[in-house]
């Protein structure tokens, strides 16, 4: 299976400032996934155990059936799953053939515990997403 490029990993805000060795280590924990157009990648209300970064293709993001965004290469989603493994807050559906890399929560936790800067970046991103959701 393929691994995400270091550029793709660094395009994710929480990993942008990692050193080369940390990026290389993290790349081995991502799992390549492919989805067909119309296939749900994440389903609102269902449990989530993976964080995703889109490598190619596009997807729509819906909340309560209303479209709230579109994702393309370099976009990521599922940050909340990295923290609490709770129900997904949105549905993400591929609108074209989509290739993504998934990072399981159990891989992320041990990685982040030894890198407080990653945890802090994740908190900042979650706060930003919360503010955006409150203004919809």
Backbone torsions as a table, in degrees:
resi	resn	phi	psi	omega
1	UNK	NA	148.5	-179.6
2	UNK	-77.2	158.6	174.4
3	UNK	-115.6	152.7	177.3
4	UNK	-67.6	149.1	177.1
5	UNK	-70.3	159.4	177.5
6	UNK	-63.3	-34.0	177.9
7	UNK	-64.0	-40.8	179.1
8	UNK	-64.9	-44.3	178.6
9	UNK	-61.6	-43.3	-178.9
10	UNK	-71.4	-15.1	176.2
11	UNK	-74.2	-13.8	178.1
12	UNK	-84.4	120.2	-174.1
13	UNK	-50.6	-39.1	-176.6
14	UNK	-71.8	-15.3	179.9
15	UNK	-113.3	3.5	-171.8
16	UNK	-59.5	-32.3	-173.8
17	UNK	-102.9	13.4	179.9
18	UNK	-70.4	148.9	175.4
19	UNK	-76.1	167.0	-175.8
20	UNK	-57.7	-41.7	-179.0
21	UNK	-64.2	-40.3	179.1
22	UNK	-67.5	-40.2	178.0
23	UNK	-63.0	-44.7	179.7
24	UNK	-61.6	-41.5	178.4
25	UNK	-64.3	-46.0	-178.3
26	UNK	-63.8	-38.2	-178.4
27	UNK	-56.1	-33.8	-178.5
28	UNK	-71.1	-17.2	-179.5
29	UNK	-88.6	-15.8	178.9
30	UNK	-76.8	145.2	-179.9
31	UNK	-115.3	125.9	179.0
32	UNK	-70.4	134.7	178.6
33	UNK	-136.1	143.5	176.6
34	UNK	-124.7	142.1	-178.2
35	UNK	-133.0	144.3	176.9
36	UNK	-90.3	157.5	175.9
37	UNK	-54.5	133.2	-179.7
38	UNK	92.5	-12.2	-178.7
39	UNK	-82.9	132.7	177.1
40	UNK	-77.6	132.1	178.0
41	UNK	-94.5	-39.5	176.6
42	UNK	-139.4	143.1	-176.0
43	UNK	-121.8	123.8	179.3
44	UNK	-52.2	132.2	177.7
45	UNK	89.7	-14.6	178.4
46	UNK	-96.4	157.0	-179.3
47	UNK	-63.5	148.4	179.1
48	UNK	-126.5	132.4	179.6
49	UNK	-123.6	3.4	-176.6
50	UNK	-134.5	146.0	168.9
51	UNK	-100.9	139.9	-177.0
52	UNK	-122.3	147.0	168.2
53	UNK	-127.1	131.3	-177.9
54	UNK	-81.7	127.2	176.8
55	UNK	-93.8	-43.2	177.8
56	UNK	-152.4	153.6	-179.5
57	UNK	98.0	-176.3	-178.0
58	UNK	-136.4	159.4	178.7
59	UNK	-150.0	150.7	173.8
60	UNK	-99.5	146.5	176.4
61	UNK	-112.5	126.2	178.6
62	UNK	-126.7	147.3	174.5
63	UNK	-129.9	122.2	-177.6
64	UNK	60.2	28.8	179.3
65	UNK	85.8	-8.7	179.6
66	UNK	-97.6	133.1	179.3
67	UNK	-70.4	129.9	-178.8
68	UNK	-121.0	-4.2	179.6
69	UNK	-178.9	170.1	176.5
70	UNK	-132.5	139.1	-179.7
71	UNK	-114.5	146.7	176.2
72	UNK	-141.2	-169.6	-178.1
73	UNK	-52.3	132.1	-179.6
74	UNK	92.3	-15.7	179.1
75	UNK	-75.3	151.0	178.4
76	UNK	-133.5	157.2	178.1
77	UNK	-157.2	161.1	179.5
78	UNK	98.3	18.6	-178.8
79	UNK	-60.4	-36.3	-178.3
80	UNK	-63.3	-35.7	178.0
81	UNK	-60.8	-28.7	178.9
82	UNK	-68.1	-21.1	-176.5
83	UNK	-98.5	-47.7	-170.6
84	UNK	-131.5	1.4	177.2
85	UNK	54.8	25.2	-177.8
86	UNK	-86.5	-173.8	-178.6
87	UNK	-62.7	143.5	178.5
88	UNK	-63.5	141.9	-179.1
89	UNK	-91.2	-5.8	-179.5
90	UNK	-154.1	163.4	172.6
91	UNK	-103.7	134.6	176.5
92	UNK	-118.3	120.8	-176.5
93	UNK	-123.4	127.7	178.2
94	UNK	-63.2	134.8	176.6
95	UNK	-107.0	-4.7	173.7
96	UNK	-150.2	174.6	173.2
97	UNK	-58.5	129.5	-172.6
98	UNK	-128.9	132.9	174.0
99	UNK	-112.5	128.3	-179.3
100	UNK	-136.0	165.7	172.7
101	UNK	-119.2	130.2	-178.5
102	UNK	-105.8	135.7	175.7
103	UNK	-111.7	112.4	179.8
104	UNK	-68.3	147.4	-177.4
105	UNK	-58.0	-39.2	-177.2
106	UNK	-66.7	-28.3	175.1
107	UNK	-75.3	-40.7	-178.1
108	UNK	-65.1	-43.3	-174.5
109	UNK	-56.3	-50.7	-178.5
110	UNK	-66.2	-35.6	178.1
111	UNK	-64.2	-48.4	-176.3
112	UNK	-70.4	-32.6	-179.2
113	UNK	-60.1	-29.3	179.6
114	UNK	-95.3	3.6	-179.5
115	UNK	-137.2	83.6	-177.8
116	UNK	-56.1	-28.8	-179.5
117	UNK	-65.0	-32.8	177.3
118	UNK	-68.3	-42.9	178.9
119	UNK	-62.5	-42.2	179.6
120	UNK	-63.8	-43.3	178.4
121	UNK	-61.9	-38.1	178.0
122	UNK	-64.0	-42.5	177.3
123	UNK	-60.7	-42.9	178.3
124	UNK	-61.8	-42.5	179.9
125	UNK	-65.5	-42.5	178.5
126	UNK	-63.9	-39.0	177.2
127	UNK	-63.4	-41.5	178.6
128	UNK	-62.7	-43.6	179.4
129	UNK	-66.1	-37.2	178.2
130	UNK	-64.5	-44.8	177.7
131	UNK	-61.0	-42.2	179.3
132	UNK	-63.6	-41.7	179.4
133	UNK	-65.0	-35.9	179.3
134	UNK	-68.4	-22.0	-177.7
135	UNK	-99.5	11.9	177.4
136	UNK	-80.3	NA	NA
